[in-house]
Amino acid sequence: VRQVEIDAYGGLDVLQIKEREDPAVMAGEVLIDVTYAGVGLIDAILREGMLPLPLPFVPGLEVSGHIRAIGEGVQGFKIGDPVVAMTLLRFGGYASVVSVPAQSVLSVIDGVDLKTAAGVIVNFATAQFILGDLAPVGAASRILVHGASGGLGTACVAIAKAHGVKQIVATTSSPAKTAYLKSIGATTVIGVKDLKASLEAEGIDLQFDIIIDPVGGDLRTESFDLLALRGKLLIVGGAEQGEDIAFSSKAIWLNNYEIIGVNIGGMSNAEPARVAKAGSIVLDMIATGRLSAGPIAVLPVEEVGEAHRRLEAKEITGKLLLQF
Ligand SMILES: NC(=O)c1ccc[n+]([C@@H]2O[C@H](COP(=O)([O-])OP(=O)(O)OC[C@H]3O[C@@H](n4cnc5c(N)ncnc54)[C@H](OP(=O)(O)O)[C@@H]3O)[C@@H](O)[C@H]2O)c1
């Protein structure tokens, strides 16, 4: 197996490509010959040691490719099947061969290719899990999505649109991406400075039923004040990597707010079928033309450092993959 290993926290130079012995397929798992591995900001956060993992480790939350071997007790797959998998439990996606628990593996159905499947599986499944399961949306839901031009942000906008939501407000620190965000379904796009004033200038009520926040910091503090009665604030990440913040429990109590943490990895450990269902819904929506995957850029695995650089420089719109 060819894999990207991190054996010390740090900058781009800690991403090392190593040749190791192929892993064996384990009981209850399938062994996948990887074609594409997804790159996400979480990988850069882990590389820097902001959320320390035991060293050494291979980053990567998602892969697509073909089944090479099937472990004991696994049913429903055959060798050579095209599949997409969430490697959320122990990371390890940046590898040419990977063994994944079968419950986190989905068949790549007709109408979806391997690149699209790897490009959508984690971010779009997370978005579908949020908007279809944790905070189910309807046409009348008033939604605010932060970090909208990122992988998870674009997925949330696109999934909200696919569910027929009429008001999807997106914030972005990259104003050049406004036209793109509107093209995928955002009804209003605003900057991250002076949130309330920007919303008022657009004639938008300062009341949201669902706020999705992968960024944190001041945006999170301001978002709390923008919740409608019974509003849900979904804390899904910390792209800004700033200080943690606190909320008023009294305000949560009196306004029936729901503050919901979303960690798709932890959820995939606790309830894999629920997460896989969200993934299947996404693949089906793409295959039937109800959802567009958005831009997916591909770099050869040798350019993994460049991939992390682009991500941290916010140069990516949509999803970035490594090809093996
Ligand atoms: N909870 C989960 O299960 C789950 C699943 C997937 C991702 N995530 C989390 O969601 C966050 C975004 O992940 P992603 O893969 O979507 O990343 P990404 O593609 O790099 O997008 C991150 C976006 O956040 C915004 N941003 C604001 N401040 C930033 C900063 N200082 N550095 C970089 N980006 C900044 C940018 O959007 P604008 O330019 O539009 O502001 C950027 O495009 C991460 O914290 C990740 O861990 C969580």
The ligand as an SDF file (V2000), in Angstrom:
LIG
                    3D

 48 52  0  0  0  0  0  0  0  0999 V2000
  -19.3240   17.8160   11.9070 N   0  0  0  0  0  0  0  0  0  0  0  0
  -18.9760   16.9950   10.9690 C   0  0  0  0  0  0  0  0  0  0  0  0
  -19.2820   15.8480   11.0280 O   0  0  0  0  0  0  0  0  0  0  0  0
  -18.1950   17.5640    9.8560 C   0  0  0  0  0  0  0  0  0  0  0  0
  -18.2010   17.0010    8.5700 C   0  0  0  0  0  0  0  0  0  0  0  0
  -17.4510   17.6660    7.5830 C   0  0  0  0  0  0  0  0  0  0  0  0
  -16.7290   18.8220    7.9170 C   0  0  0  0  0  0  0  0  0  0  0  0
  -16.7500   19.2820    9.1980 N   0  0  0  0  0  0  0  0  0  0  0  0
  -16.0440   20.4840    9.6460 C   0  0  0  0  0  0  0  0  0  0  0  0
  -16.5070   21.6020    8.9410 O   0  0  0  0  0  0  0  0  0  0  0  0
  -15.4680   22.5560    8.8080 C   0  0  0  0  0  0  0  0  0  0  0  0
  -15.2920   22.8350    7.3270 C   0  0  0  0  0  0  0  0  0  0  0  0
  -14.8030   21.6550    6.6970 O   0  0  0  0  0  0  0  0  0  0  0  0
  -14.7050   21.5660    5.1210 P   0  0  0  0  0  0  0  0  0  0  0  0
  -14.1000   20.2390    4.7960 O   0  0  0  0  0  0  0  0  0  0  0  0
  -15.9890   21.9910    4.5290 O   0  0  0  0  0  0  0  0  0  0  0  0
  -13.5730   22.6330    4.8680 O   0  0  0  0  0  0  0  0  0  0  0  0
  -13.3360   23.5930    3.6270 P   0  0  0  0  0  0  0  0  0  0  0  0
  -13.8250   22.9770    2.3750 O   0  0  0  0  0  0  0  0  0  0  0  0
  -11.9180   24.0200    3.7010 O   0  0  0  0  0  0  0  0  0  0  0  0
  -14.2820   24.8170    3.9950 O   0  0  0  0  0  0  0  0  0  0  0  0
  -14.0970   25.6150    5.1200 C   0  0  0  0  0  0  0  0  0  0  0  0
  -14.7570   26.9500    4.8480 C   0  0  0  0  0  0  0  0  0  0  0  0
  -14.8480   27.6580    6.0760 O   0  0  0  0  0  0  0  0  0  0  0  0
  -14.6950   29.0430    5.8320 C   0  0  0  0  0  0  0  0  0  0  0  0
  -13.6350   29.5860    6.6940 N   0  0  0  0  0  0  0  0  0  0  0  0
  -13.8010   30.6140    7.5480 C   0  0  0  0  0  0  0  0  0  0  0  0
  -12.6840   30.8780    8.2080 N   0  0  0  0  0  0  0  0  0  0  0  0
  -11.7500   30.0150    7.7540 C   0  0  0  0  0  0  0  0  0  0  0  0
  -10.3730   29.8060    8.0500 C   0  0  0  0  0  0  0  0  0  0  0  0
   -9.7450   30.5650    8.9620 N   0  0  0  0  0  0  0  0  0  0  0  0
   -9.7030   28.8250    7.3740 N   0  0  0  0  0  0  0  0  0  0  0  0
  -10.3260   28.0550    6.4570 C   0  0  0  0  0  0  0  0  0  0  0  0
  -11.6490   28.2050    6.1700 N   0  0  0  0  0  0  0  0  0  0  0  0
  -12.3580   29.1730    6.8000 C   0  0  0  0  0  0  0  0  0  0  0  0
  -14.3680   29.1870    4.3540 C   0  0  0  0  0  0  0  0  0  0  0  0
  -15.6020   29.4650    3.7190 O   0  0  0  0  0  0  0  0  0  0  0  0
  -15.9850   30.9390    3.2460 P   0  0  0  0  0  0  0  0  0  0  0  0
  -14.8100   31.4070    2.4310 O   0  0  0  0  0  0  0  0  0  0  0  0
  -17.2270   30.7490    2.4730 O   0  0  0  0  0  0  0  0  0  0  0  0
  -16.1590   31.7430    4.5030 O   0  0  0  0  0  0  0  0  0  0  0  0
  -13.9350   27.8180    3.9120 C   0  0  0  0  0  0  0  0  0  0  0  0
  -14.2080   27.5720    2.5580 O   0  0  0  0  0  0  0  0  0  0  0  0
  -14.2160   21.9380    9.4490 C   0  0  0  0  0  0  0  0  0  0  0  0
  -14.0870   22.4400   10.7660 O   0  0  0  0  0  0  0  0  0  0  0  0
  -14.5410   20.4540    9.4600 C   0  0  0  0  0  0  0  0  0  0  0  0
  -13.9120   19.8070   10.5280 O   0  0  0  0  0  0  0  0  0  0  0  0
  -17.4810   18.6770   10.1390 C   0  0  0  0  0  0  0  0  0  0  0  0
  1  2  1  0
  2  3  2  0
  2  4  1  0
  4  5  1  0
  4 48  2  0
  5  6  2  0
  6  7  1  0
  7  8  2  0
  8  9  1  0
  8 48  1  0
  9 10  1  0
  9 46  1  0
 10 11  1  0
 11 12  1  0
 11 44  1  0
 12 13  1  0
 13 14  1  0
 14 15  2  0
 14 16  1  0
 14 17  1  0
 17 18  1  0
 18 19  2  0
 18 20  1  0
 18 21  1  0
 21 22  1  0
 22 23  1  0
 23 24  1  0
 23 42  1  0
 24 25  1  0
 25 26  1  0
 25 36  1  0
 26 27  1  0
 26 35  1  0
 27 28  2  0
 28 29  1  0
 29 30  1  0
 29 35  2  0
 30 31  1  0
 30 32  2  0
 32 33  1  0
 33 34  2  0
 34 35  1  0
 36 37  1  0
 36 42  1  0
 37 38  1  0
 38 39  2  0
 38 40  1  0
 38 41  1  0
 42 43  1  0
 44 45  1  0
 44 46  1  0
 46 47  1  0
M  CHG  2   8   1  16  -1
M  END
$$$$
